[in-house]
Each structure stands twice: as structure tokens, then as C-alpha cells.
Amino acid sequence: MATSDTFYVYEHWRLDRDECFYVGKGKGGRAYKMRDRNRFHTAIVQKIQRDGFAVEVRIVSFGLTEEAAFVLEKERIAFWRNAGADLANATNGGDGVSGLKMSAEARLKMRNAKLGTKQSAEAIQKRIAPLIGRKQPEHAIEQGAAKRRGKKLSDEHKAKLSTAHKGKIVSEAARKSLSEANKGRPWSEARRAAHEIFLAKKEST
């Protein structure tokens, strides 16, 4: 069982009734993912969206060990069930499968099953609707950034990014937004060095 303080306990609330309908434990962006849930949870989310409402994610506590998160998850599920809430949880909590790794064969089967299939525009809209306008908590943003720090892109990856962005025109609104977001941020040594190289090349042409 993991012991690092990276876990949290969260609740999903249905805004059409202003009540909790699911309690979970996770880390990273798990709380905000509505896919890969049990059929009860999926049915509730679909009904909420059909009625024009949304799901609200509430973080109960974060910075927990996995063991502590399991304990709190069980306590919250028991609390809401005692209060008469109709929870979508299929169990009483504390029985997750964190760290579960699928075999290469299983991953290949899943990949082959999805090859060539396309989601309808309606399905895509339903999938992204709960994400529009929501903001991740600071600790989740920092965890995602920490995983990317120090990683270097391969030449192949760089080439793909370059190809994908060629010919794209950034709107004035997007330029202004980027400018405002970066105001006051100090440059890293790598960025400063790259900028100096760029200016040197510009002057030589």
C-alpha cells in the first residue's frame, strides 16, 4: 500500500438536488473524471446532464496517505448513507485497486477494440460538458507539473509538435491572454539563453 501523501477524498454532488451521490478516493485528476465509473454513477450523471444540470466535485481532504484516504472514504460513505443519501457507491469503501497495472496483452486488446471507432459529436459534447469552466485545485495542478519537470522531449516528439503547429494562426485574444498570464513571471535560465540565441540569429540575418 502506498504511503506517500498524494491521495485525497472527494464527493460528487448533483446540483439538481444539491446532494452528494458519490464518495471516492484518488489522486491527480481522478476526482474530475466522469468516465470509467460504475453503472449507477454513469446513469446518475447522464440524467443530470439530460436535465441541464452539472456535477460538482468537492474535495473533502487532501495530502493523505492511501491508508488514511481509505479510512476517510469509508467514514464519508457511512455518514451519507446514515443521512439517507442515495449513493452510487457499490461498496462501503476502502477497497480500491490503486497501483493496478494491466498486462501488455490486456492493453493491446483494449487498443485494438477501439481502433477505427469514432465518437459521435453528441457523445463528445456530453463527455466534455462537465469539464467546461471547472478548475483543478492547486495541489492537483502542482502534482501534474511535478511529473513533467525535468523530462526532455525526444526528437520525434519535437518533430510531431512542430508539424502540428505549422500554419496555425494565434488569435489576438489568445495572444493577449498568454501575455497577461505570463506578466511578472521570471524567465528561466534555459528560456533566457534561447532568447539570446534567437536575437543573435536575428541580428546576423
Salt bridges, closest charged atoms under 4 A:
GLU11 OE2 - ARG76 NE 2.83
ASP16 OD2 - ARG14 NH2 2.90
ASP18 OD1 - ARG58 NH2 3.74
GLU19 OE2 - ARG17 NH1 3.52
ASP51 OD2 - LYS47 NZ 2.79
GLU56 OE1 - ARG58 NH2 3.34
GLU66 OE2 - LYS25 NZ 3.04
GLU105 OE2 - LYS109 NZ 3.83
GLU122 OE2 - LYS126 NZ 3.71
GLU142 OE2 - ARG149 NH1 2.87
GLU156 OE2 - LYS160 NZ 3.69
GLU180 OE2 - LYS183 NZ 3.10
